[in-house]
Amino acid sequence: MKKILLIAFFLVGAFVTQAQELKWYTDVREAITVSNKENKPMLMFFTGSDWCGWCIRLQNEVLKTPEFTKWASQNVVLVELDYPRRSQQTAEIKTQNSELQQAFGIQGFPTIYFTSAESKDGKVNFKGLGQTGYVAGGPSAWLAVADGIVNPKKS
């Protein structure tokens, strides 16, 4: 019995540790700082987390998988820009997300935009690398598209 409990405890600990590996930033200025420090582009996930069926499907089929976790930790800084209908957000986050939605011309969800950016004199300059959304076929199909955008030399 002790062995079973020990194994169960170890497995739960491993899953919790893996789930904590990815950090999703909600403050884009903080994400820009990390992106520039780590020399990685940002993956900006425009989502309606509590109402958009395709967003929820993308989360479950790709963004919450071990394959995505491994790829993301090596290749990008994650930014979640959420437009919920039932969840509360601070006024600052709502304003930031609205401005970014307009700046990037986001018209539908989910949209994933890959970009690098720099802050200069209080202004942010984005350099777009490409975008995608939901891709059928699970993590391998989605990651093939994402990797082609983030690492075009490898493709």
N, CA and C atoms as an extended XYZ file, in Angstrom:
465
Properties=species:S:1:pos:R:3:atomname:S:1:resname:S:1:resid:I:1 pbc="F F F"
N         0.827       -1.203        0.000 N   MET     1
C         0.000        0.000        0.000 CA  MET     1
C         0.867        1.260        0.000 C   MET     1
N         1.960        1.221        0.779 N   LYS     2
C         2.843        2.380        0.831 CA  LYS     2
C         3.472        2.661       -0.536 C   LYS     2
N         3.808        1.595       -1.260 N   LYS     3
C         4.393        1.764       -2.596 CA  LYS     3
C         3.416        2.446       -3.534 C   LYS     3
N         2.159        2.038       -3.488 N   ILE     4
C         1.129        2.625       -4.360 CA  ILE     4
C         0.962        4.102       -4.049 C   ILE     4
N         0.895        4.429       -2.771 N   LEU     5
C         0.767        5.836       -2.384 CA  LEU     5
C         1.984        6.636       -2.805 C   LEU     5
N         3.154        6.062       -2.637 N   LEU     6
C         4.383        6.748       -3.023 CA  LEU     6
C         4.421        6.988       -4.535 C   LEU     6
N         4.048        5.988       -5.302 N   ILE     7
C         4.021        6.138       -6.762 CA  ILE     7
C         2.978        7.172       -7.170 C   ILE     7
N         1.794        7.110       -6.569 N   ALA     8
C         0.747        8.087       -6.886 CA  ALA     8
C         1.209        9.498       -6.543 C   ALA     8
N         1.837        9.668       -5.397 N   PHE     9
C         2.346       10.982       -4.986 CA  PHE     9
C         3.387       11.486       -5.990 C   PHE     9
N         4.276       10.606       -6.425 N   PHE    10
C         5.316       10.977       -7.387 CA  PHE    10
C         4.698       11.407       -8.711 C   PHE    10
N         3.708       10.635       -9.203 N   LEU    11
C         3.076       10.973      -10.482 CA  LEU    11
C         2.328       12.292      -10.407 C   LEU    11
N         1.588       12.519       -9.321 N   VAL    12
C         0.882       13.792       -9.155 CA  VAL    12
C         1.887       14.930       -9.108 C   VAL    12
N         2.968       14.749       -8.389 N   GLY    13
C         4.024       15.771       -8.313 CA  GLY    13
C         4.630       16.058       -9.671 C   GLY    13
N         4.829       15.021      -10.465 N   ALA    14
C         5.404       15.213      -11.805 CA  ALA    14
C         4.453       16.011      -12.686 C   ALA    14
N         3.155       15.723      -12.616 N   PHE    15
C         2.187       16.458      -13.424 CA  PHE    15
C         2.082       17.908      -12.969 C   PHE    15
N         2.084       18.141      -11.678 N   VAL    16
C         2.005       19.505      -11.158 CA  VAL    16
C         3.244       20.286      -11.574 C   VAL    16
N         4.408       19.679      -11.479 N   THR    17
C         5.647       20.342      -11.883 CA  THR    17
C         5.608       20.678      -13.362 C   THR    17
N         5.146       19.742      -14.185 N   GLN    18
C         5.077       19.991      -15.618 CA  GLN    18
C         4.094       21.117      -15.919 C   GLN    18
N         2.972       21.121      -15.238 N   ALA    19
C         1.964       22.154      -15.478 CA  ALA    19
C         2.485       23.525      -15.092 C   ALA    19
N         3.398       23.587      -14.140 N   GLN    20
C         3.921       24.865      -13.677 CA  GLN    20
C         5.068       25.374      -14.540 C   GLN    20
N         5.574       24.548      -15.428 N   GLU    21
C         6.706       24.958      -16.248 CA  GLU    21
C         6.375       26.152      -17.133 C   GLU    21
N         5.185       26.182      -17.701 N   LEU    22
C         4.825       27.247      -18.627 CA  LEU    22
C         4.249       28.438      -17.872 C   LEU    22
N         4.747       29.604      -18.192 N   LYS    23
C         4.192       30.834      -17.618 CA  LYS    23
C         3.527       31.612      -18.738 C   LYS    23
N         2.255       31.905      -18.549 N   TRP    24
C         1.505       32.711      -19.496 CA  TRP    24
C         1.434       34.121      -18.926 C   TRP    24
N         2.037       35.070      -19.591 N   TYR    25
C         1.993       36.464      -19.161 CA  TYR    25
C         0.679       37.096      -19.613 C   TYR    25
N         0.144       37.981      -18.805 N   THR    26
C        -1.026       38.761      -19.199 CA  THR    26
C        -0.654       40.229      -19.381 C   THR    26
N         0.484       40.623      -18.834 N   ASP    27
C         0.998       41.989      -18.986 CA  ASP    27
C         2.001       41.980      -20.139 C   ASP    27
N         1.635       42.598      -21.257 N   VAL    28
C         2.472       42.521      -22.453 CA  VAL    28
C         3.826       43.206      -22.260 C   VAL    28
N         3.892       44.258      -21.466 N   ARG    29
C         5.186       44.921      -21.236 CA  ARG    29
C         6.146       44.001      -20.486 C   ARG    29
N         5.628       43.268      -19.524 N   GLU    30
C         6.454       42.289      -18.812 CA  GLU    30
C         6.923       41.205      -19.778 C   GLU    30
N         6.028       40.741      -20.635 N   ALA    31
C         6.370       39.706      -21.615 CA  ALA    31
C         7.440       40.208      -22.592 C   ALA    31
N         7.354       41.471      -22.993 N   ILE    32
C         8.355       42.043      -23.897 CA  ILE    32
C         9.726       42.031      -23.234 C   ILE    32
N         9.778       42.404      -21.967 N   THR    33
C        11.050       42.400      -21.232 CA  THR    33
C        11.652       40.999      -21.211 C   THR    33
N        10.831       40.000      -20.900 N   VAL    34
C        11.307       38.617      -20.851 CA  VAL    34
C        11.707       38.143      -22.246 C   VAL    34
N        10.904       38.481      -23.239 N   SER    35
C        11.180       38.092      -24.624 CA  SER    35
C        12.546       38.615      -25.081 C   SER    35
N        12.811       39.866      -24.791 N   ASN    36
C        14.091       40.453      -25.188 CA  ASN    36
C        15.258       39.883      -24.385 C   ASN    36
N        15.042       39.635      -23.098 N   LYS    37
C        16.082       39.070      -22.247 CA  LYS    37
C        16.454       37.661      -22.698 C   LYS    37
N        15.432       36.857      -23.039 N   GLU    38
C        15.661       35.459      -23.434 CA  GLU    38
C        15.893       35.306      -24.938 C   GLU    38
N        15.753       36.407      -25.674 N   ASN    39
C        15.923       36.392      -27.133 CA  ASN    39
C        14.986       35.369      -27.796 C   ASN    39
N        13.716       35.421      -27.383 N   LYS    40
C        12.680       34.543      -27.937 CA  LYS    40
C        11.508       35.413      -28.370 C   LYS    40
N        10.842       35.039      -29.463 N   PRO    41
C         9.625       35.777      -29.851 CA  PRO    41
C         8.487       35.470      -28.889 C   PRO    41
N         7.480       36.311      -28.944 N   MET    42
C         6.291       36.090      -28.130 CA  MET    42
C         5.240       35.347      -28.944 C   MET    42
N         4.531       34.459      -28.277 N   LEU    43
C         3.352       33.820      -28.828 CA  LEU    43
C         2.195       34.515      -28.129 C   LEU    43
N         1.453       35.327      -28.886 N   MET    44
C         0.340       36.079      -28.317 CA  MET    44
C        -0.954       35.357      -28.656 C   MET    44
N        -1.596       34.820      -27.622 N   PHE    45
C        -2.804       34.010      -27.765 CA  PHE    45
C        -4.020       34.883      -27.486 C   PHE    45
N        -4.697       35.303      -28.556 N   PHE    46
C        -5.930       36.083      -28.454 CA  PHE    46
C        -7.076       35.085      -28.303 C   PHE    46
N        -7.755       35.110      -27.159 N   THR    47
C        -8.733       34.079      -26.848 CA  THR    47
C        -9.956       34.624      -26.127 C   THR    47
N       -11.043       33.949      -26.296 N   GLY    48
C       -12.239       34.154      -25.489 CA  GLY    48
C       -12.365       32.913      -24.622 C   GLY    48
N       -11.621       32.884      -23.536 N   SER    49
C       -11.415       31.666      -22.755 CA  SER    49
C       -12.678       31.033      -22.193 C   SER    49
N       -13.701       31.834      -21.937 N   ASP    50
C       -14.883       31.254      -21.298 CA  ASP    50
C       -16.111       31.184      -22.219 C   ASP    50
N       -15.920       31.448      -23.505 N   TRP    51
C       -17.072       31.379      -24.409 CA  TRP    51
C       -16.730       30.871      -25.809 C   TRP    51
N       -15.483       30.958      -26.221 N   CYS    52
C       -15.079       30.594      -27.589 CA  CYS    52
C       -14.767       29.099      -27.678 C   CYS    52
N       -15.629       28.368      -28.361 N   GLY    53
C       -15.460       26.922      -28.487 CA  GLY    53
C       -14.145       26.508      -29.123 C   GLY    53
N       -13.733       27.209      -30.182 N   TRP    54
C       -12.476       26.862      -30.862 CA  TRP    54
C       -11.271       27.185      -29.984 C   TRP    54
N       -11.373       28.221      -29.153 N   CYS    55
C       -10.288       28.569      -28.226 CA  CYS    55
C       -10.116       27.466      -27.183 C   CYS    55
N       -11.234       27.007      -26.661 N   ILE    56
C       -11.208       25.950      -25.649 CA  ILE    56
C       -10.665       24.665      -26.271 C   ILE    56
N       -11.079       24.399      -27.494 N   ARG    57
C       -10.596       23.207      -28.197 CA  ARG    57
C        -9.085       23.285      -28.433 C   ARG    57
N        -8.587       24.454      -28.855 N   LEU    58
C        -7.146       24.640      -29.056 CA  LEU    58
C        -6.393       24.437      -27.742 C   LEU    58
N        -6.938       24.976      -26.658 N   GLN    59
C        -6.318       24.791      -25.340 CA  GLN    59
C        -6.190       23.302      -25.019 C   GLN    59
N        -7.296       22.578      -25.136 N   ASN    60
C        -7.317       21.171      -24.747 CA  ASN    60
C        -6.508       20.272      -25.673 C   ASN    60
N        -6.570       20.529      -26.975 N   GLU    61
C        -5.910       19.649      -27.943 CA  GLU    61
C        -4.429       19.955      -28.134 C   GLU    61
N        -4.018       21.202      -27.857 N   VAL    62
C        -2.631       21.579      -28.139 CA  VAL    62
C        -1.948       22.232      -26.946 C   VAL    62
N        -2.487       23.356      -26.483 N   LEU    63
C        -1.760       24.198      -25.536 CA  LEU    63
C        -1.567       23.580      -24.156 C   LEU    63
N        -2.308       22.547      -23.842 N   LYS    64
C        -2.158       21.878      -22.545 CA  LYS    64
C        -1.470       20.522      -22.674 C   LYS    64
N        -0.797       20.277      -23.788 N   THR    65
C        -0.152       18.979      -24.000 CA  THR    65
C         1.335       19.040      -23.658 C   THR    65
N         1.922       17.895      -23.331 N   PRO    66
C         3.362       17.854      -23.053 CA  PRO    66
C         4.205       18.286      -24.265 C   PRO    66
N         3.731       17.956      -25.475 N   GLU    67
C         4.475       18.345      -26.683 CA  GLU    67
C         4.557       19.860      -26.801 C   GLU    67
N         3.440       20.548      -26.565 N   PHE    68
C         3.435       22.005      -26.621 CA  PHE    68
C         4.300       22.589      -25.505 C   PHE    68
N         4.176       22.034      -24.310 N   THR    69
C         4.960       22.520      -23.169 CA  THR    69
C         6.446       22.491      -23.498 C   THR    69
N         6.897       21.381      -24.042 N   LYS    70
C         8.320       21.240      -24.387 CA  LYS    70
C         8.716       22.251      -25.462 C   LYS    70
N         7.928       22.344      -26.520 N   TRP    71
C         8.241       23.260      -27.623 CA  TRP    71
C         8.227       24.712      -27.150 C   TRP    71
N         7.185       25.094      -26.429 N   ALA    72
C         7.021       26.484      -25.993 CA  ALA    72
C         8.151       26.909      -25.060 C   ALA    72
N         8.532       26.045      -24.141 N   SER    73
C         9.582       26.422      -23.192 CA  SER    73
C        10.916       26.678      -23.900 C   SER    73
N        11.110       26.074      -25.045 N   GLN    74
C        12.357       26.245      -25.792 CA  GLN    74
C        12.299       27.377      -26.823 C   GLN    74
N        11.090       27.753      -27.273 N   ASN    75
C        10.990       28.617      -28.446 CA  ASN    75
C        10.317       29.971      -28.266 C   ASN    75
N         9.433       30.132      -27.290 N   VAL    76
C         8.628       31.352      -27.213 CA  VAL    76
C         8.380       31.801      -25.773 C   VAL    76
N         7.957       33.051      -25.658 N   VAL    77
C         7.426       33.601      -24.418 CA  VAL    77
C         5.914       33.686      -24.630 C   VAL    77
N         5.155       33.123      -23.712 N   LEU    78
C         3.706       32.997      -23.878 CA  LEU    78
C         2.964       34.203      -23.304 C   LEU    78
N         2.025       34.727      -24.103 N   VAL    79
C         1.206       35.863      -23.680 CA  VAL    79
C        -0.250       35.506      -23.957 C   VAL    79
N        -1.083       35.564      -22.917 N   GLU    80
C        -2.507       35.315      -23.097 CA  GLU    80
C        -3.242       36.645      -23.059 C   GLU    80
N        -3.950       36.937      -24.131 N   LEU    81
C        -4.759       38.147      -24.240 CA  LEU    81
C        -6.205       37.679      -24.319 C   LEU    81
N        -6.875       37.754      -23.180 N   ASP    82
C        -8.193       37.145      -23.041 CA  ASP    82
C        -9.301       38.188      -23.146 C   ASP    82
N       -10.399       37.766      -23.742 N   TYR    83
C       -11.593       38.604      -23.921 CA  TYR    83
C       -12.784       37.827      -23.385 C   TYR    83
N       -12.821       37.603      -22.059 N   PRO    84
C       -13.877       36.776      -21.474 CA  PRO    84
C       -15.208       37.505      -21.396 C   PRO    84
N       -16.268       36.727      -21.267 N   ARG    85
C       -17.606       37.294      -21.089 CA  ARG    85
C       -18.080       37.154      -19.646 C   ARG    85
N       -17.593       36.121      -18.953 N   ARG    86
C       -18.055       35.884      -17.585 CA  ARG    86
C       -16.991       36.161      -16.536 C   ARG    86
N       -15.725       36.066      -16.875 N   SER    87
C       -14.643       36.292      -15.913 CA  SER    87
C       -14.317       37.772      -15.814 C   SER    87
N       -13.934       38.183      -14.617 N   GLN    88
C       -13.580       39.581      -14.390 CA  GLN    88
C       -12.110       39.826      -14.738 C   GLN    88
N       -11.822       41.020      -15.237 N   GLN    89
C       -10.462       41.454      -15.514 CA  GLN    89
C       -10.297       42.865      -14.973 C   GLN    89
N        -9.045       43.229      -14.704 N   THR    90
C        -8.790       44.596      -14.262 CA  THR    90
C        -9.004       45.544      -15.443 C   THR    90
N        -9.237       46.794      -15.137 N   ALA    91
C        -9.423       47.804      -16.188 CA  ALA    91
C        -8.167       47.911      -17.049 C   ALA    91
N        -6.988       47.784      -16.416 N   GLU    92
C        -5.724       47.883      -17.162 CA  GLU    92
C        -5.591       46.768      -18.190 C   GLU    92
N        -5.922       45.543      -17.774 N   ILE    93
C        -5.824       44.399      -18.696 CA  ILE    93
C        -6.845       44.531      -19.816 C   ILE    93
N        -8.072       44.950      -19.502 N   LYS    94
C        -9.096       45.148      -20.533 CA  LYS    94
C        -8.640       46.173      -21.565 C   LYS    94
N        -8.095       47.291      -21.087 N   THR    95
C        -7.629       48.350      -21.986 CA  THR    95
C        -6.476       47.846      -22.846 C   THR    95
N        -5.479       47.207      -22.201 N   GLN    96
C        -4.332       46.666      -22.932 CA  GLN    96
C        -4.792       45.699      -24.014 C   GLN    96
N        -5.669       44.749      -23.662 N   ASN    97
C        -6.112       43.735      -24.615 CA  ASN    97
C        -6.904       44.340      -25.763 C   ASN    97
N        -7.726       45.325      -25.459 N   SER    98
C        -8.497       46.009      -26.505 CA  SER    98
C        -7.575       46.733      -27.479 C   SER    98
N        -6.574       47.426      -26.937 N   GLU    99
C        -5.612       48.140      -27.792 CA  GLU    99
C        -4.822       47.171      -28.668 C   GLU    99
N        -4.416       46.030      -28.096 N   LEU   100
C        -3.661       45.046      -28.877 CA  LEU   100
C        -4.529       44.379      -29.935 C   LEU   100
N        -5.790       44.151      -29.617 N   GLN   101
C        -6.708       43.582      -30.608 CA  GLN   101
C        -6.820       44.517      -31.806 C   GLN   101
N        -6.919       45.801      -31.550 N   GLN   102
C        -6.991       46.784      -32.640 CA  GLN   102
C        -5.658       46.881      -33.377 C   GLN   102
N        -4.571       46.933      -32.645 N   ALA   103
C        -3.247       47.080      -33.259 CA  ALA   103
C        -2.921       45.921      -34.204 C   ALA   103
N        -3.316       44.709      -33.815 N   PHE   104
C        -3.019       43.530      -34.630 CA  PHE   104
C        -4.147       43.187      -35.598 C   PHE   104
N        -5.243       43.925      -35.561 N   GLY   105
C        -6.354       43.672      -36.472 CA  GLY   105
C        -7.016       42.329      -36.244 C   GLY   105
N        -7.119       41.916      -34.992 N   ILE   106
C        -7.704       40.619      -34.660 CA  ILE   106
C        -9.225       40.713      -34.803 C   ILE   106
N        -9.772       39.845      -35.667 N   GLN   107
C       -11.206       39.862      -35.898 CA  GLN   107
C       -11.897       38.592      -35.435 C   GLN   107
N       -11.126       37.548      -35.178 N   GLY   108
C       -11.719       36.288      -34.746 CA  GLY   108
C       -10.836       35.583      -33.744 C   GLY   108
N       -11.456       34.688      -33.000 N   PHE   109
C       -10.740       33.923      -31.985 CA  PHE   109
C       -10.858       32.436      -32.289 C   PHE   109
N        -9.869       31.636      -31.990 N   PRO   110
C        -8.575       32.032      -31.465 CA  PRO   110
C        -7.665       32.530      -32.580 C   PRO   110
N        -6.830       33.478      -32.258 N   THR   111
C        -5.758       33.905      -33.142 CA  THR   111
C        -4.469       33.865      -32.335 C   THR   111
N        -3.463       33.277      -32.927 N   ILE   112
C        -2.145       33.250      -32.296 CA  ILE   112
C        -1.230       34.043      -33.195 C   ILE   112
N        -0.630       35.068      -32.618 N   TYR   113
C         0.250       35.949      -33.359 CA  TYR   113
C         1.650       35.815      -32.786 C   TYR   113
N         2.621       35.552      -33.634 N   PHE   114
C         4.013       35.458      -33.216 CA  PHE   114
C         4.695       36.780      -33.544 C   PHE   114
N         5.374       37.362      -32.563 N   THR   115
C         5.980       38.670      -32.757 CA  THR   115
C         7.153       38.874      -31.815 C   THR   115
N         8.020       39.757      -32.195 N   SER   116
C         9.028       40.268      -31.267 CA  SER   116
C         8.694       41.743      -31.083 C   SER   116
N         9.254       42.347      -30.053 N   ALA   117
C         8.918       43.741      -29.780 CA  ALA   117
C        10.017       44.395      -28.966 C   ALA   117
N        10.008       45.701      -29.052 N   GLU   118
C        10.905       46.470      -28.196 CA  GLU   118
C        10.176       47.713      -27.730 C   GLU   118
N        10.496       48.131      -26.517 N   SER   119
C         9.935       49.362      -25.967 CA  SER   119
C        10.981       50.454      -26.128 C   SER   119
N        10.557       51.569      -26.699 N   LYS   120
C        11.477       52.678      -26.906 CA  LYS   120
C        10.732       53.976      -26.643 C   LYS   120
N        11.249       54.762      -25.743 N   ASP   121
C        10.634       56.046      -25.385 CA  ASP   121
C         9.157       55.885      -25.004 C   ASP   121
N         8.850       54.812      -24.272 N   GLY   122
C         7.474       54.589      -23.824 CA  GLY   122
C         6.547       54.010      -24.872 C   GLY   122
N         7.049       53.787      -26.070 N   LYS   123
C         6.225       53.204      -27.138 CA  LYS   123
C         6.741       51.805      -27.461 C   LYS   123
N         5.821       50.956      -27.876 N   VAL   124
C         6.173       49.584      -28.212 CA  VAL   124
C         6.129       49.419      -29.727 C   VAL   124
N         7.187       48.849      -30.269 N   ASN   125
C         7.243       48.538      -31.701 CA  ASN   125
C         7.252       47.020      -31.856 C   ASN   125
N         6.239       46.504      -32.543 N   PHE   126
C         6.132       45.067      -32.771 CA  PHE   126
C         6.659       44.718      -34.157 C   PHE   126
N         7.283       43.560      -34.249 N   LYS   127
C         7.736       43.024      -35.534 CA  LYS   127
C         7.044       41.669      -35.703 C   LYS   127
N         6.025       41.642      -36.541 N   GLY   128
C         5.255       40.419      -36.732 CA  GLY   128
C         6.028       39.352      -37.476 C   GLY   128
N         5.896       38.124      -37.019 N   LEU   129
C         6.551       36.988      -37.658 CA  LEU   129
C         5.550       36.120      -38.418 C   LEU   129
N         4.303       36.115      -37.944 N   GLY   130
C         3.267       35.320      -38.582 CA  GLY   130
C         2.155       35.018      -37.606 C   GLY   130
N         1.099       34.405      -38.117 N   GLN   131
C        -0.023       34.083      -37.255 CA  GLN   131
C        -0.678       32.792      -37.679 C   GLN   131
N        -1.425       32.212      -36.750 N   THR   132
C        -2.199       31.010      -37.003 CA  THR   132
C        -3.384       31.013      -36.055 C   THR   132
N        -4.116       29.950      -36.066 N   GLY   133
C        -5.260       29.789      -35.167 CA  GLY   133
C        -5.369       28.326      -34.822 C   GLY   133
N        -6.582       27.820      -34.834 N   TYR   134
C        -6.784       26.396      -34.604 CA  TYR   134
C        -6.321       25.644      -35.853 C   TYR   134
N        -5.566       24.573      -35.653 N   VAL   135
C        -5.129       23.708      -36.746 CA  VAL   135
C        -5.553       22.290      -36.383 C   VAL   135
N        -6.330       21.662      -37.222 N   ALA   136
C        -6.772       20.289      -36.964 CA  ALA   136
C        -5.590       19.341      -37.011 C   ALA   136
N        -5.654       18.298      -36.215 N   GLY   137
C        -4.609       17.280      -36.258 CA  GLY   137
C        -3.795       17.168      -34.984 C   GLY   137
N        -4.184       17.879      -33.947 N   GLY   138
C        -3.499       17.751      -32.665 CA  GLY   138
C        -2.194       18.517      -32.591 C   GLY   138
N        -1.419       18.227      -31.549 N   PRO   139
C        -0.213       19.010      -31.294 CA  PRO   139
C         0.828       18.942      -32.409 C   PRO   139
N         1.011       17.784      -33.021 N   SER   140
C         2.063       17.683      -34.049 CA  SER   140
C         1.735       18.560      -35.255 C   SER   140
N         0.485       18.575      -35.680 N   ALA   141
C         0.093       19.411      -36.828 CA  ALA   141
C         0.216       20.894      -36.473 C   ALA   141
N        -0.257       21.268      -35.276 N   TRP   142
C        -0.192       22.675      -34.867 CA  TRP   142
C         1.255       23.128      -34.707 C   TRP   142
N         2.062       22.299      -34.073 N   LEU   143
C         3.466       22.666      -33.847 CA  LEU   143
C         4.263       22.758      -35.143 C   LEU   143
N         3.891       21.982      -36.145 N   ALA   144
C         4.569       22.085      -37.448 CA  ALA   144
C         4.341       23.478      -38.038 C   ALA   144
N         3.113       23.993      -37.929 N   VAL   145
C         2.804       25.330      -38.428 CA  VAL   145
C         3.548       26.379      -37.600 C   VAL   145
N         3.453       26.277      -36.273 N   ALA   146
C         4.089       27.243      -35.378 CA  ALA   146
C         5.604       27.258      -35.554 C   ALA   146
N         6.197       26.082      -35.664 N   ASP   147
C         7.654       26.013      -35.819 CA  ASP   147
C         8.102       26.609      -37.144 C   ASP   147
N         7.288       26.458      -38.178 N   GLY   148
C         7.600       27.067      -39.466 CA  GLY   148
C         7.616       28.586      -39.400 C   GLY   148
N         6.824       29.150      -38.498 N   ILE   149
C         6.797       30.606      -38.314 CA  ILE   149
C         7.958       31.068      -37.444 C   ILE   149
N         8.168       30.390      -36.346 N   VAL   150
C         9.174       30.797      -35.356 CA  VAL   150
C        10.600       30.450      -35.808 C   VAL   150
N        10.749       29.313      -36.456 N   ASN   151
C        12.069       28.846      -36.891 CA  ASN   151
C        12.063       28.563      -38.385 C   ASN   151
N        11.900       29.580      -39.227 N   PRO   152
C        11.763       29.333      -40.671 CA  PRO   152
C        12.994       28.690      -41.299 C   PRO   152
N        14.149       28.877      -40.725 N   LYS   153
C        15.376       28.299      -41.290 CA  LYS   153
C        15.414       26.793      -41.168 C   LYS   153
N        14.733       26.251      -40.136 N   LYS   154
C        14.682       24.810      -39.942 CA  LYS   154
C        13.747       24.121      -40.917 C   LYS   154
N        12.734       24.860      -41.389 N   SER   155
C        11.711       24.251      -42.257 CA  SER   155
C        12.247       23.905      -43.608 C   SER   155
